[in-house]
Amino acid sequence: MNRESQAVADAARWRVLLVDDEPAVHEVSSLILSGLSFEGRDVELLSASSAAQARDILARHRDVALALIDVVMETDDAGIALVQHVREQLRDNDMQIVLRTGQPGMAPERDVVLRYEINGYFLKTDITAQRLHSIVISALRNYRHARSLRFAREREVKRAVPHEPDAPRSLLAKELAHSSEGDSVLLQAQPEIALASNQVTGIELVPQWKTSWGLLPAARVGDALPEGPARRRLVLWLLAQACFWSRSWSESLGASVTVSVPLVAESLGDCGTFEAVVETVRDSGLARGALDLLVSEETLLSDHPDMRAAVAALRSLGVTFTLTDFGAQTISLQQLNRLVPDRLKIHRIFVREVAADAERMAMARSLIALAQTLNIVAIADGLSSDSDAQFFKWEGCELGQGDALAPACAPADVYEFLMNGRKASH
């Protein structure tokens, strides 16, 4: 068989990897799964008698849809280590992983399910022929769904990435360092709306810098400016704006208003910036929860000890953190559980026109369900139609942003929303 024919044959099969050190398990499983097919594709069973052998197989076959893994093999935690290898080294989050054990005391189900990114956990004695069939078919369906969503997400991200002016980093940094924030920044406010009550619950500050290359967002400016005095000045100006408007809006309303601000969290790894931010927050007199910092996945995942300490210190002062653009990049349940942001913002590529797109619907439901599982507030970003807003409301998403609810405006114009019974106008 030539390579092209082999590739066609491989694509026509679902690969299932069985990892177990008991030969009888392989014999029985092979008999049970013999002749099994799903959606017109046969199931091919790959066998490994150890975690080490499984690693070799996975190195050769990157399209394994399901791995049935014994917990205790060459070591007491060989199966657990293999799970970590798949998720962390291979970075395969599509593969469905089901753990099987004959010694439940070695790895209690509750601990394993919470700590590791797996899709099922069973006692070997509980797996009948019918149960094994059900496990395999369900896993293949989930694998197919995960892959289709990921491919759709990647296509949408590529289409959604806006064209930004091609500004040489050094020249842009020099221009920003010599600019005055008060004159060079166009600051807008984006209301956050509680979908269940249609009330304004918070405001996101959206700065754009006026440069020789046009208006640039905070992320672009942050990439251009290295840590140092110029960036620290910019960050503290943004933080001062957030504190000022939070106090002003809260005094007018008679209740605390949460204000979210970008770029500040991304600069906490710099010791001087962190100390200045902490001092500003302490002196602000804001209520707990009144200040929220928008932060990227990369920053929250950082292993930098100064960054972890900075996040912990600011949380102790009542500052919250919102994970931005959730869904646009690969992040596992285990990672998200370790990050524990207070809120997450669902990327607008899964929000806009969601009511008319089944794939976006499925992805949005998954992201909302994940947030609810971890008790994290979800925000639908970029709502542009009533039907999309209604979809997220029905699905239990707490907050929404976008023109369908309340358009971005100058900070001074936010009073209209707040004083009108905290209701967003349509």
N, C-alpha and C positions, 0 to 999 in steps of 0.2 A: 504493500500500500504506500503510495507516495505521500508527501507531506500535506498537500492540499486535501487529499482524500481523508487523511488522518484527522486533519483539523475539522473537516465537516462531520466526521464520525464523533469526535469529542464534543462538538457543539450540540449534537443530538442526544447527549446523555446527561443525566444528573449524577454528579459524583458525591457519594456518601463515604466518609472515612470512619471506620470502626477501629478504635484504639483500646485494646484489652489484652492482658497477659494470660488469659485463660483460653486455650485452643478451642474448648467446647463452645465458648460464647461465639467465636467466629463461625464455627460449623453450623450452629443453630440459626444464627442471624442470617447467614448466607442462604440457608434453606427457606427461611421465612420471607426474605426479600427477593428471592429468585422470581424473575418474571414480572416484578412490580414496575409499573410505569405511571407517569403523571403528565397530563397534558400532551400525550403522544410521544414523550421521551422516556426511554428506559432508565432505570436506576442502576448505576455501576457501583459496586461495593469495593472500596479499597480497604485493605487490612494492614494494621500495624500492631505488633505485640508489645510495643513500648513507646514511651513518649519520644525517645530519641529517634526511633524509626519513623514515627509520625512526622517529626520535623523534616526528615529527609523527603518524605512523600509530599509534604506541603511545599517544599522548595521546588519540586518538579511540577506540581499541579496547583496553580493559583486559582482554580475555579471550583474548589470543593464547596458544595452548597451546605452540607451538614456534617458535623463531626460528633460522633457518639463516643464519649471519652470515659474510661474508667478512672476513678479518682486515685486509687492505690495501685501502683504498678512497681517499677524498679525502686521507687521511693514512696513514702507515705503521702507525699504531695505532688507526685509526678503529673497527675492529671491537672491539678490547679496550675502548676508551672506551665503546662502546655497551653492552657487557656490564656495566661498572661503573654505567652510567646505570640499567639495568634493576634491578640488585640493590641499589644504594645510594640512588638518587633515587626510583625508582618503588617500591622495597621489594617487588618481586615475586620471591618465591623459589619459586613454583609453576611459572612458565614454564620449559620445557626449552630450553636454549641449546646449539646445536651450532655450533662454529666450523669453517669450511672455508677452506683456503688453497691458493694456487698457488705461494706463496713461503715454504716452511717455514723457511728461514733467518732470516726477519724476526721470527718468533715461535716459538722451539723448543717442541715439544710438551710436554716435561717441565716447563719453566718455567711455561708457560701453565696446564696442568692443576693444578699445585700452587698457583699464585697466585690463580687466578680461579675463581669459582663457575660452572663450565660442566658440561655433561652429555656432551660428546663433542668430539672434535677429529679432523678428517680432511683428507687431501690431496684436492684436487679430482679428480686423476687416478685416485684409488682408488674414487670413487663411481660405481658402475654403476647402471643403472635398478633392478635388484633391491636393491642396497645402499641406495639412496635410499628405496625402499618400506619396507625393514626399519627404517631410521633413523626415519622418520616414524611408523610404527605403534608402535614401541617407545617413542618419546617421548610419543605421545598416551596410551599406557597408563600411563606414569610420571606424566604430568600429571594424569590422572584420579585416580590413586592418591594423589598428593600433596594434591590439593584435598580429597578425601574425608577424608583423615587430619586435615587442618587444620580442616575444619568440625567433625569429631568432637571434636577437641581443644578447640576453642573452646566447644562445647556442654558438654563435661565440665568445663572450667575454670569456666564460669558456674555450673554445678550444684554444683561442689566448693567454691566460695568460702564459707567459714563466716561466719555472722553474728557480728559483733563488737559489743560494747557501744558505744553512741554517746557517746564521751567527748570533750567539747570539748578541743582540743589544748592550749590555754593552761592550763586547769584541771588536766589530767592532768600536764602538765609541772611545774606548781607542786607537785602532790602528790608526784610522783616525786623532785623535787629535795629535798624535806624528809623523805623516807623513809630508813630504814636497810635496806641490802640484806640483811643477815643476818636481819632479821625480816620483810621484805616480799617476799622471793623464795622461791618454791617451786622447788627445784632437783631435777631428775630426771636419770637417766642411761639412755641408750638404747644397748645393746650393738650393735656392728656385727659381723656374722657372715660368715666366709668360706664361701660356698655349697658349694664343692667339698669342704671338710674339716669343716664344721659347727663351726669353732672361732671363739672370740671374738678378733678382731684389733684392735678399737678400741672406744672409747666416745664417744658424743656427749652433751654436757651440754645439757639442755633446760630453760631457766629460764622461769618464769612469774611475773609480778608481781601481788601481791595489791593491788588498788586498789578505790576506791569503785565502779568500773564492772565489778568482777569480775576474774577471772584474765586477764591479757593476755600474749601471747607477745612474744618479743624484737623481732620486726619492728614490732609495733604501738608498743612502747615507744620504739624507735629513731626512728620517724616523729614521735613527740610531742616528744622531747627534742632541742633544737638543740645544735649543737656548743658546748662550753663546759665549765666546771668540773663541773657536775652530771652531764653525760653522761660526761665523762672519769673521774669517780669510779666510775660504774657499770661502764664498760668495764674499768677496771683491777681492779675487784672480780671480774668474770667471769674475767678473765685469771688472776688469782691463784688462783681456784678450779680452773681448768683445770691450772695448774702443780702445785698441791698434790695433786690427785687423780692426776695422771699420775705424779708421784714416788711416791705412796703405793701405787698399783696396781703400778707397775713393780718396786718393792722387794719387794712380797709375791710377785710372780710370778717375779722374777729375770730379767725381760726387759722391754724397752721396750713400753709400751702407748700407742698413739696416742689422743689426746683431742681431740675437735673442739668448738669453742665458737663461738656466734653473736655478732653485733653488733660484735666487735672490729674485723674487717676493714672494716666499713662506716664506721668512725670514723677511719681512717688518714689521711684528707685534712686533718685538723686537726693542725697542726705540733706542738702541745703534747702531744696524745694519742699521736701517732706516736713522739715521743722517749721518752715514758714507757713505751710498749709495748716499744720496742727495749731499753730499759734492763732492764725486767722479764724479757724473754726471755733476755738475756745473763746476768742474775744467777740465772736459774732452774737452770742446770746440766743441763737436759733434753737427752737425746740427739737427734740430728737425726731429724726425722720424728715426734717424740713430740707435737708441738703442731700442730694443724690448725685453720685459720680458715675458717669457713663464710662464703661471699661470694656476693652476688647478681650476676647477669649485668650489671646496670647499673653496679655498682662496678668489675668487671673490665674493662668496656668503656670506662670513664672515660678521657677524654683529659687529665684534670688531671695535670700533671707531678708534683705532690707525691704523688699516689696511685700513679702508676707507680713513682716512686722508692721509696716505702714498701714496695710489694709486692716489688720487687727486693731491697731491703735485708733484709727479713725472710726471704726465700728463702735469702739468703746465710747466714743464721743457722740454717738447717735447718727453717724453718716451711713447711708445705705449705698449699695452698689448695683448697677443695672448692667447686665451682659448684653452688649449690642449685637445686632445682625445675627441673631441666633438662627441656625439652620443653614447658613451660607457656607459653613465649613464643617468638616467632620469633627464631631465631639461625641464621646461615648457617655453612657449613663454613669459609669464609674468616675470619669473625669468631672462631669457636671456635679455629681454628688460630693466630690472633693472641693470643687470651687464654691458651691453654695452661694450663688449670688442672691440678692434679695428679690430681684426682678430680672426678667429677660425680655428682650425685644425681638419679636419674630420678624425676620427679614422681609422686606416689602415684596420681594419676588414671589413669596408664598402668600401674600396678602392681596395684592392687586388682582382683580378679576378672578378671585378664588371661586366665586359662586358659579362661574361658567367653565371651570376646569376641574375635572375629576381628580387629576394627579395633584393639583395644588390643594384640593380639599383633603385628600388623604394625608398629605404631608403636614398640613396645618393641624389636622386632628391629632396626628402623632406628637407634634411639638407641644400642643396644648395639654395633651394627656401626660406628657413627660413632666411639664411644669407642675401640673396638679399633683402628680405622684411625689414630687420633691417639695411640695408646699411653697412653690415659687410663683410670684405674681407674673402673669404673661401679658405682654403689650403687643397688640397688632399694629404694626407700623405701616403707614402709607395707605390707609383706607380711603378709597376714592369714589365709592358708590354706596348707596343705601343697602343694596343687596349684599355686598361684601361685609358691611358692618353688621347686618342682621345675621349673617352666617356665623361670625365670630361670637356674637351675643348668644346664639343658640348653642354653640359648642362650649360655652362656659369660660371664654376668654374674658378676663376681668377688665382690661383697659384697651383703649384704641386711640390712634392718632391719625390725622389726615384731613383732607379737605371735605370729606363726606360728613365729618363731625364738627370740626372747627378749623378754619385755615390758619396758617402761621400769620403773625402780625407783629407790629412793633410792640415792645414790652409795655409801653404806656397804654396801648389799646386793650390789654388783657383785662383791665378793670371792667370793661363792658360785659365780659363773660362772667367774671366773678360776682359782680353786683347784681346780675340778672338771675338771682336764685341759684347761682353756680351752674346754670343750665347752658349747654352749648346751643347756639342758634343754628338752624338749618336753612 
